[in-house]
């Protein structure tokens, strides 16, 4: 069941943001927006590190800090483009090389005296 309060938050997908991403995104918010997130957090997940982060930012703003530039809706790495497999192709794979000097199960190693 969707929470209507979630749709009006100043940060899209707030519930899914990792704390590191949240820390950088709240810098662009003003006092009212941070207060709104704090009220929402306390009434929902009540994650202690997040409430501490929001409380600290709120104190900074009330002490005269200005919101910095930034886009709270900017592309988020946690959304990602989805992992679509390895970027390695035959064209980008390394050239084959000889076995190590100690050998492999199917090729015996060279004795130390025979190395060139």
C-alpha positions in Angstrom: 0.0 0.0 0.0 1.5 3.3 -1.1 1.9 6.1 1.4 0.6 9.4 0.0 3.1 11.4 2.2 5.9 9.7 0.3 4.8 11.3 -3.0 5.1 14.8 -1.6 8.6 14.5 -0.1 11.2 17.0 -1.4 13.5 14.1 -2.4 12.2 11.6 -4.9 12.5 7.9 -3.8 13.6 9.1 -0.3 13.0 5.7 1.2 15.4 4.0 -1.1 18.4 6.5 -0.8 21.5 5.2 1.0 22.7 7.4 3.8 25.7 8.5 1.7 23.5 9.7 -1.1 21.1 11.3 1.3 23.8 13.3 2.9 24.8 15.0 -0.4 21.2 15.5 -1.6 19.9 17.3 1.6 22.5 20.0 1.1 20.2 21.6 -1.5 17.2 21.6 0.7 15.9 24.5 2.8 14.8 24.4 6.5 11.2 23.5 5.8 12.1 20.6 3.4 14.6 19.1 5.9 12.0 19.4 8.7 9.5 17.6 6.4 12.0 14.8 5.8 12.7 14.6 9.6 9.0 14.3 10.5 8.5 11.6 7.8 11.6 9.7 8.9 10.6 9.7 12.6 7.0 8.5 11.8 8.2 5.8 9.4 11.5 4.0 9.5 13.1 6.1 12.3 16.6 5.1 11.3 18.9 6.6 13.9 21.8 7.5 11.6 19.3 9.2 9.2 17.5 11.2 11.9 21.0 12.3 13.3 22.0 13.4 9.8 18.8 15.3 9.2 18.9 16.9 12.7 22.5 18.0 12.1 21.7 19.6 8.8 18.7 21.3 10.3 20.8 22.8 13.0 23.3 24.0 10.4 20.6 25.7 8.4 19.1 27.3 11.5 22.6 28.6 12.4 23.0 30.4 9.1 24.2 27.8 6.6 22.7 28.3 3.1 21.5 25.4 0.9 24.1 24.7 -1.7 23.5 24.1 -5.3 22.4 20.7 -6.5 19.6 18.8 -8.0 17.7 16.6 -5.5 16.3 14.7 -8.4 19.6 14.2 -10.2 20.5 10.8 -11.6 21.2 8.5 -8.6 23.7 5.7 -8.8 21.5 3.5 -6.7 18.8 3.6 -9.4 21.5 2.6 -11.9 21.0 1.6 -15.5 21.0 -2.0 -14.5 23.9 -4.4 -14.8 23.8 -5.8 -18.3 26.6 -8.3 -18.0 30.3 -8.1 -18.7 31.7 -5.4 -21.0 34.4 -7.8 -22.1 34.1 -9.1 -25.6 36.5 -11.1 -27.8 37.7 -7.7 -29.1 38.5 -6.4 -25.7 39.8 -9.5 -24.0 43.6 -9.9 -23.5 45.8 -11.9 -25.8 46.5 -15.4 -24.7 49.8 -15.9 -22.9 52.1 -18.9 -22.0 51.6 -20.9 -18.8 53.2 -19.8 -15.6 56.7 -21.2 -14.9 55.3 -23.6 -12.4 53.0 -25.1 -15.0 49.4 -26.0 -15.2 47.6 -29.3 -14.7 47.9 -30.0 -18.4 51.4 -28.5 -19.0 54.4 -29.3 -16.8 56.5 -26.5 -15.6 60.1 -26.0 -16.6 62.9 -26.8 -14.2 64.7 -23.7 -13.0 67.9 -24.7 -14.9 66.2 -24.8 -18.3 64.7 -21.3 -18.1 65.9 -18.8 -20.7 
